[in-house]
Amino acid sequence: MSNEVWVVADLKLDGSIRKVTFEALSEARRKLVGKIGGNLCGVLLGSGVSNLAPELGKYGAEKVYVVDNELLKDSNPDGYTKALADLIKKYEPYIVIAGNTNLAEDYLPRVAGRVQAGLTMDSIDLDLTDDNRLKIQRYSHSSKVISTQEFLDHKPMMTTVRPNSFKPEEDQKDPEIVNESVDFNSEDIWTNVVEIKAKKSDLPPLTEADRVVSGGRGLGSEENFKYIYELAEAFDAAPGATRAAVDAGYCPYDMQVGQTGKAVSPNLYVAVAISGAIQHFSGMGSSKVIVAINKDPDAPIFKKCDYGICGDLFELLPPLTDEVKKLLQD
Ligand SMILES: Cc1cc2nc3c(=O)[nH]c(=O)nc-3n(C[C@H](O)[C@H](O)[C@H](O)COP(=O)(O)OP(=O)(O)OC[C@H]3O[C@@H](n4cnc5c(N)ncnc54)[C@H](O)[C@@H]3O)c2cc1C
């Protein structure tokens, strides 16, 4: 069993590394590696990914394990499962971390099953117990509570981390590259990605955005959602929505924040005409600053926000958007 802490890189559609990987590397270095006297390592899985290793070194990876294989193209979860499980069995790391992305939610539980490891998802804090077992915090019960969970003394200890929970911090290293080949056979890959169609959007992805502006049922129509898009653009924020707004057809499902939508953790969350139901709060309650705009002074959201503006969105949003534009873009 080694003392290595692994961070598995999450890749975007364009093949670049997601910010959450740098956040995880930085927090693992600050909180875990020194205390257990171990090494910080990156893991790169994919097709044509070898050239990305130096980027992990920029955030402190001293070693990078690379599995570069055509079968891992398009983030095939079957391939990722086999590749990571084989690497773990061979090198026996102490801790394995990945970003809490859709892909990780798909393949990491399968890896944990194969290597018989404990796994917690969506951590917002990483730490160690006095005897150096991984201890994490995560939201539970619709974000009403923060749960602290520690691993038993059984390695590896595996977790995913929520994007935007930790500060990325450079720590330049020249990592040793360990190229690994994995023997895939016909029983390893059960699904095949036939096609990937990228949606055209200049907006930042919701789960990684530093700022989010969301609209609720109070917007009243798809046309009125332009107020949300305009304010989001002024803030350089990602637009989001409640389930009620999505169900009413005002905007697409991929904008939904909440229990049955996406979990976000931006520095700023602006909730416009949103009542503040617990199912919505569970997806955005960890935002650093929450601003609510609602015409009902008794709306529950006002008990959960940092700043509340009571008024009609149709009167408030146009001048607010203009002011934000002036402040941030002029
Ligand atoms: C199993 C389950 C899962 C769910 N998952 C989710 C989820 O993932 N995400 C989610 O969001 N919800 C989810 N819901 C639904 C959730 O319970 C709420 O119904 C929903 O969040 C309410 O959305 P809303 O705040 O937009 O609408 P409402 O509760 O109808 O609130 C609209 C608000 O707009 C305000 N308003 C109206 N007009 C104006 C105006 N002109 N100016 C200012 N304010 C105005 C009103 O005062 C009101 O507070 C789920 C529910 C269940 C049962």
The ligand as an ORCA input file, in Angstrom:
! r2SCAN-3c Opt
* xyz 0 1
  C     -39.376     15.149     -5.529
  C     -39.280     16.610     -5.884
  C     -38.140     17.074     -6.502
  C     -38.024     18.425     -6.819
  N     -36.872     18.882     -7.405
  C     -36.729     20.197     -7.620
  C     -35.527     20.728     -8.165
  O     -34.573     20.003     -8.510
  N     -35.413     22.062     -8.324
  C     -36.436     22.916     -7.983
  O     -36.257     24.126     -8.165
  N     -37.585     22.439     -7.501
  C     -37.760     21.109     -7.323
  N     -38.952     20.647     -6.871
  C     -40.095     21.593     -6.796
  C     -40.109     22.468     -5.557
  O     -40.778     21.798     -4.519
  C     -40.835     23.796     -5.827
  O     -42.134     23.501     -6.293
  C     -40.146     24.676     -6.849
  O     -38.797     24.846     -6.511
  C     -40.821     26.034     -6.859
  O     -40.300     26.806     -7.875
  P     -40.458     28.389     -7.872
  O     -39.821     28.926     -6.649
  O     -39.991     28.838     -9.197
  O     -42.028     28.577     -7.876
  P     -43.014     29.115     -6.760
  O     -42.893     28.329     -5.522
  O     -44.354     29.188     -7.412
  O     -42.499     30.573     -6.440
  C     -42.568     31.637     -7.331
  C     -42.106     32.869     -6.598
  O     -42.061     33.964     -7.488
  C     -42.447     35.126     -6.794
  N     -42.915     36.097     -7.795
  C     -43.986     35.990     -8.617
  N     -44.058     37.059     -9.434
  C     -43.010     37.860     -9.119
  C     -42.534     39.114     -9.600
  N     -43.154     39.758    -10.610
  N     -41.424     39.643     -9.042
  C     -40.792     39.041     -8.003
  N     -41.203     37.838     -7.509
  C     -42.281     37.262     -8.060
  C     -43.529     34.654     -5.852
  O     -43.665     35.528     -4.754
  C     -43.026     33.284     -5.445
  O     -42.252     33.355     -4.241
  C     -39.090     19.311     -6.538
  C     -40.233     18.822     -5.916
  C     -40.340     17.497     -5.592
  C     -41.591     16.992     -4.913
*
